[in-house]
Structures are given as C-alpha cells and as structure tokens.
Amino acid sequence: MDRTLILVKPDAFARSLTGEIVARFERKGLKIVALRHMTVTRELAERHYAEHAERPFFGELVQFITSAPIVAMVENYRTGLLWRTFMSNAEMSIMLEKLDAASR
C-alpha cells in the first residue's frame, strides 16, 4: 500500500496549528494511519532532503526543519492524491520509512 507523508513543520507547530491541520484532513475524510511528534536530527534532515543537497537553499532547509519539533503523519495513498500536488517528493522519503517503522 502506498502512503503519503505529511509534515506539520516547525512554524505551524509553534503556532499551535497541529490540531487544526489534523482536523481539516479528517473533515475531508482523509485517513491518518500514523502520527508522531518528533524533533528531526540534522542527520535525518540531510538524508530526507538529500535531493536538494546541491541547491543553495539546502542549509536553510535543514536548519528550518531541525529548529523545533514537528508532527509527522502518514496517510493512505488513495487519500493522499488530494494533497500530493502541495508536497515535493522529498516529503515522502526517509522520514516516511522512519515513521512507518516506529508505528509498528
């Protein structure tokens, strides 16, 4: 089964928007199959965003995602099609594997 990774990133988490974001997904009928509050390590961030390593914004991207806690969610692919256009492929890489393994 394909799944989609959704991240409530540090800025949204700091603004206490996690509950509203989850609620919006649920109101649309999207099925969240795993959810984890975490602080991303630099190593994990660099692996997750590896496809951007040569881009000028890579350092800022890594610093941002590691700057404060996030909430990572996994949802079924079927429902993820609605949101896929808002996320890059990087949003569905190493963190998805880590979150999926942690939810078992």
C-alpha positions as CSV (number, residue, x, y, z in Angstrom):
1,M,0.0,0.0,0.0
2,D,1.4,3.4,-0.9
3,R,1.3,6.1,1.7
4,T,1.8,9.9,1.9
5,L,3.9,11.7,4.4
6,I,2.5,14.9,5.8
7,L,4.6,17.2,8.0
8,V,3.4,19.9,10.3
9,K,6.6,21.8,10.2
10,P,8.2,23.9,13.0
11,D,6.5,27.2,12.1
12,A,3.0,25.6,12.1
13,F,3.7,23.6,15.2
14,A,5.0,26.7,17.1
15,R,1.7,28.5,16.1
16,S,-0.3,25.6,17.7
17,L,-1.9,24.7,14.3
18,T,-1.4,20.9,14.5
19,G,-4.9,20.2,15.8
20,E,-6.5,22.3,13.1
21,I,-4.4,20.7,10.4
22,V,-5.3,17.2,11.6
23,A,-9.0,18.2,11.9
24,R,-9.0,19.5,8.3
25,F,-7.7,16.3,7.0
26,E,-10.2,14.3,9.0
27,R,-13.1,16.6,7.9
28,K,-12.2,15.9,4.3
29,G,-12.4,12.1,5.0
30,L,-8.7,11.5,4.9
31,K,-7.4,8.6,6.9
32,I,-4.4,9.2,9.0
33,V,-2.7,5.8,9.8
34,A,0.2,7.0,11.9
35,L,1.1,10.2,13.7
36,R,4.3,11.1,15.6
37,H,5.6,14.2,17.4
38,M,9.4,14.4,16.9
39,T,12.4,16.6,16.7
40,V,14.3,16.0,13.5
41,T,18.0,15.4,13.8
42,R,20.4,17.1,11.4
43,E,21.4,13.7,10.1
44,L,17.8,12.7,9.3
45,A,17.1,16.1,7.8
46,E,20.1,15.8,5.5
47,R,19.1,12.3,4.4
48,H,15.4,13.4,3.9
49,Y,16.3,16.4,1.8
50,A,19.3,14.8,0.0
51,E,17.8,15.5,-3.4
52,H,18.3,19.2,-2.6
53,A,21.9,18.9,-1.3
54,E,23.4,20.9,-4.2
55,R,20.8,23.6,-4.1
56,P,21.7,27.0,-2.5
57,F,18.8,26.7,0.0
58,F,19.8,23.3,1.4
59,G,21.4,24.6,4.5
60,E,18.5,26.8,5.4
61,L,16.1,23.9,4.7
62,V,17.9,21.6,7.1
63,Q,18.2,24.3,9.7
64,F,14.5,25.1,9.5
65,I,13.3,21.5,9.8
66,T,15.6,20.9,12.7
67,S,14.9,24.1,14.5
68,A,11.9,22.9,16.6
69,P,9.5,19.9,16.9
70,I,7.3,18.7,14.1
71,V,4.4,16.4,13.8
72,A,4.8,13.7,11.1
73,M,1.7,11.9,9.8
74,V,1.2,9.1,7.4
75,E,-2.0,8.6,5.4
76,N,-3.1,6.1,2.8
77,Y,-2.1,6.9,-0.8
78,R,-5.7,6.9,-2.0
79,T,-6.5,9.9,0.1
80,G,-3.0,11.4,-0.4
81,L,-3.7,12.1,-4.0
82,L,-5.7,15.2,-2.9
83,W,-2.6,16.6,-1.2
84,R,0.2,15.3,-3.3
85,T,0.3,18.5,-5.5
86,F,1.2,20.6,-2.4
87,M,4.2,18.5,-1.4
88,S,7.5,17.7,-3.0
89,N,8.9,14.2,-3.5
90,A,11.3,14.9,-0.6
91,E,8.3,15.0,1.7
92,M,7.9,11.3,1.1
93,S,11.3,9.8,1.7
94,I,13.4,8.8,4.7
95,M,11.0,10.2,7.3
96,L,8.2,8.1,6.0
97,E,10.3,5.0,6.5
98,K,11.3,6.0,10.0
99,L,7.7,6.9,11.0
100,D,6.3,3.8,9.5
101,A,8.9,1.6,11.3
102,A,8.2,3.5,14.6
103,S,4.4,3.0,14.3
104,R,4.7,-0.8,14.1
